[in-house]
């Protein structure tokens, strides 16, 4: 079972931005496996809110922002540089109307979003870099698989159910991932695909989503979404931050050979400012 092997690798090689399992329990037949892992009490990176039965949007998780905005202020040595008063007119706030009772924020000022992207995605990318250094590709990066732990105030990559240990392979054949975060080469994977570059695409979608609150490729059907992913260019508004646009465009290059590498992402000018 590959997920168990991955869990064992990460147990021996922990990283602050990857979920850590302290104990692995199973029966003799491996029918049931229980992982005792870090508690990520503040939930997922963004919250999926259904406007109707088949239409949804992603919004910002207020429980997470309550913590990290204060940290960003502290790191910048400024007095409430961004402000954390969610009752101010700059924020649109609502309570989710379903069983989790999570609170979300519908929009954020531009300067806050940019600071959050640098703060949040540096952690996610460092966690992904740790996986790749251990020859592990996640293959299903999406908001639901990025959780926040208030104990150490770190984001954690979770859920390795369809992850793979690449080893010496340069390409794999098995399609994977969630529809909106799949790379073009997964959709058209007759010749296999590079799983490392696929992970980079998925994080590019995550960054685009966090900045715009929109998925870059949407449609009324799975086929329409796949066609747009493989053929259409993502849209950028005139006021889209220039450095961030350069980064995202390079991460969402439809040609995986030309797509930016993970080390290049981590060293991109956007994260240096």
C-alpha positions in Angstrom: 0.0 0.0 0.0 1.7 3.2 -1.3 0.0 5.6 1.1 1.4 3.6 4.1 4.9 3.6 2.6 4.7 7.4 2.1 3.5 7.8 5.7 6.5 5.8 6.9 8.9 7.9 4.9 7.4 11.1 6.3 7.4 9.6 9.8 11.1 9.2 9.6 11.6 12.5 7.7 9.2 15.0 9.2 8.7 18.6 8.0 6.8 21.4 9.7 4.7 22.0 6.5 3.7 18.3 6.0 1.2 16.5 8.2 3.1 14.3 10.7 1.7 11.0 11.9 3.0 10.1 15.4 1.7 6.5 15.3 0.5 4.1 12.7 -2.0 1.4 13.8 -3.3 -1.5 11.7 -4.7 -5.0 11.9 -2.8 -8.1 10.7 -4.5 -8.1 7.3 -4.0 -4.4 6.7 -7.7 -4.0 6.3 -7.8 -1.0 8.6 -5.1 1.5 9.1 -5.3 4.4 11.6 -3.0 7.3 11.7 -2.5 9.4 14.8 -1.5 12.8 13.3 -1.0 16.4 14.1 -4.3 18.2 14.9 -4.9 20.9 12.4 -7.6 22.7 14.3 -8.2 25.8 12.1 -9.3 23.8 9.1 -8.6 24.1 5.3 -6.8 26.9 3.4 -10.1 28.1 1.8 -13.6 27.1 2.4 -15.8 25.8 -0.4 -19.3 27.4 -0.1 -22.2 26.1 -2.2 -24.4 28.8 -3.6 -26.7 26.1 -5.0 -26.6 22.3 -5.4 -24.0 22.3 -8.1 -22.5 25.8 -7.9 -19.8 26.8 -5.4 -17.2 29.4 -4.6 -14.1 29.4 -2.4 -13.8 32.0 0.4 -11.1 32.8 2.9 -11.1 30.9 6.2 -11.6 33.5 9.0 -10.3 31.2 11.7 -6.9 31.0 9.9 -6.7 34.7 9.2 -7.4 35.6 12.8 -4.0 34.0 13.6 -1.8 34.7 10.7 -2.6 38.4 10.1 -1.3 39.1 13.6 1.9 37.3 12.7 2.4 39.2 9.5 1.9 42.5 11.4 4.5 41.3 14.0 7.0 40.2 11.3 6.8 43.6 9.6 7.3 45.4 12.9 4.4 47.7 12.1 1.5 48.6 14.2 -1.5 46.9 12.7 -0.2 47.3 9.2 -3.1 45.4 7.7 -5.6 45.4 10.4 -7.6 42.5 11.7 -10.9 44.1 12.3 -13.2 41.9 10.3 -16.1 44.3 11.0 -14.5 47.0 9.0 -15.9 47.9 5.5 -12.8 46.4 3.8 -14.1 42.9 4.7 -17.2 41.1 3.6 -18.0 38.5 6.3 -20.6 35.8 6.6 -21.1 32.6 8.5 -21.3 29.3 6.6 -24.8 27.9 6.7 -24.0 24.2 7.1 -22.9 21.6 9.6 -19.2 22.7 10.1 -20.3 26.2 11.2 -17.0 27.6 9.9 -16.7 31.3 9.4 -15.5 32.8 6.1 -14.5 36.1 4.6 -15.7 36.8 1.1 -13.1 39.4 0.1 -9.9 41.1 1.3 -8.1 44.3 0.4 -5.4 43.9 -2.3 -2.4 44.6 0.0 -3.6 41.9 2.5 -4.0 39.3 -0.2 -0.5 39.8 -1.5 1.1 39.6 2.0 -1.0 36.5 2.7 0.1 34.8 -0.5 3.7 35.3 0.3 3.2 34.1 3.9 1.0 31.1 3.2 2.4 29.8 -0.1 6.1 30.0 1.0 5.1 27.4 3.6 3.1 25.3 1.2 6.0 25.4 -1.3 8.5 24.4 1.3 6.4 21.5 2.3 6.0 20.4 -1.3 9.8 20.8 -1.8 10.3 18.4 1.1 8.0 15.9 -0.5 9.8 16.1 -3.9 13.2 15.8 -2.2 11.9 12.5 -0.8 10.7 11.4 -4.3 7.0 11.9 -3.3 4.5 13.6 -5.6 1.2 14.6 -4.0 -1.0 14.7 -7.1 -4.0 16.2 -5.4 -3.1 19.6 -4.1 -6.3 21.7 -3.4 -7.6 24.0 -0.6 -9.1 21.0 1.2 -5.7 19.3 1.5 -3.9 22.3 3.0 -4.7 22.7 6.7 -3.6 25.1 9.4 -2.4 24.1 12.9 -2.6 26.8 15.5 -0.1 25.0 17.9 2.9 25.8 15.7 1.1 28.2 13.4 2.0 26.3 10.3 0.2 25.1 7.2 0.3 21.4 6.6 0.0 19.4 3.4 -2.3 16.4 4.1 -3.9 13.4 2.4 -1.5 11.1 0.5 -4.2 8.7 -0.6 -3.4 9.1 -4.3 0.2 10.3 -3.9 3.0 8.3 -5.4 6.6 7.5 -4.7 8.2 8.4 -8.0 11.6 6.9 -7.4 13.7 6.9 -10.6 10.7 7.2 -12.9 10.5 10.4 -15.0 6.9 9.9 -16.1 3.8 8.1 -14.7 0.6 7.0 -16.4 -2.1 7.0 -13.8 -4.4 10.0 -14.0 -5.0 11.6 -10.6 -6.2 14.8 -8.8 -9.3 16.9 -8.5 -10.8 18.2 -11.7 -10.2 22.0 -11.2 -6.6 21.4 -10.2 -5.5 18.9 -12.8 -2.8 19.9 -15.2 -3.4 19.7 -19.0 -1.0 16.8 -19.3 -3.0 14.7 -16.8 -6.1 15.2 -18.9 -4.3 14.2 -22.0 -2.0 11.6 -20.5 -1.7 9.1 -23.3 2.1 9.4 -23.1 2.3 9.7 -19.3 3.2 12.9 -17.4 5.8 14.4 -15.1 4.2 14.3 -11.6 6.5 16.9 -10.2 5.4 19.4 -12.8 1.8 18.5 -12.2 2.2 19.5 -8.6 3.6 22.8 -9.6 0.5 23.4 -11.9 -1.8 22.6 -8.9 -0.1 25.2 -6.7 -0.3 27.7 -9.5 -4.1 27.2 -9.6 -4.2 27.6 -5.8 -2.3 30.9 -5.9 -4.6 32.2 -8.7 -7.6 31.1 -6.7 -6.5 32.8 -3.5 -5.7 36.0 -5.3 -8.8 36.2 -7.5 -11.3 34.0 -5.6 -11.9 32.4 -9.0 -10.8 29.1 -10.4 -8.9 29.8 -13.7 -10.9 27.2 -15.6 -14.6 26.6 -15.0 -17.4 25.2 -17.0 -20.8 23.6 -16.9 -19.5 20.1 -17.3 -16.4 18.0 -16.7 -15.6 17.9 -20.4 -15.9 21.7 -20.7 -13.6 22.2 -17.8 -11.1 19.8 -19.3 -11.2 21.5 -22.7 -10.7 24.9 -21.1 -7.8 23.6 -19.0 -6.0 22.2 -22.1 -6.8 24.9 -24.6 -7.8 28.2 -23.0 -5.5 30.8 -21.4 -6.3 31.9 -17.9 -7.6 35.5 -17.6 -5.8 38.3 -15.8 -7.3 41.7 -14.9 -5.5 44.9 -15.8 -4.7 45.5 -12.1 -3.4 41.9 -11.5 -0.1 42.3 -9.6 2.7 42.2 -12.2 5.2 40.1 -10.2 2.5 37.6 -9.1 1.2 37.4 -12.7 4.6 36.5 -14.0 4.9 33.7 -11.4 1.4 32.3 -12.0 1.8 32.4 -15.8 5.0 30.4 -15.5 3.4 27.9 -13.2 0.4 27.5 -15.4 2.4 27.1 -18.6 0.5 24.3 -20.5 3.8 22.8 -21.7 5.2 21.0 -18.7 8.7 21.1 -20.1 8.6 24.9 -20.2 6.8 25.2 -16.8 8.8 26.8 -14.0 10.6 24.4 -11.6 9.9 24.3 -7.9 13.3 25.8 -7.1 12.6 28.6 -9.5 9.2 29.2 -7.9 10.8 29.4 -4.4 13.4 31.9 -5.7 11.0 34.0 -7.7 11.2 37.7 -7.2 7.6 37.8 -5.9 8.7 35.9 -2.7 11.8 38.0 -2.3 10.1 41.4 -1.8 
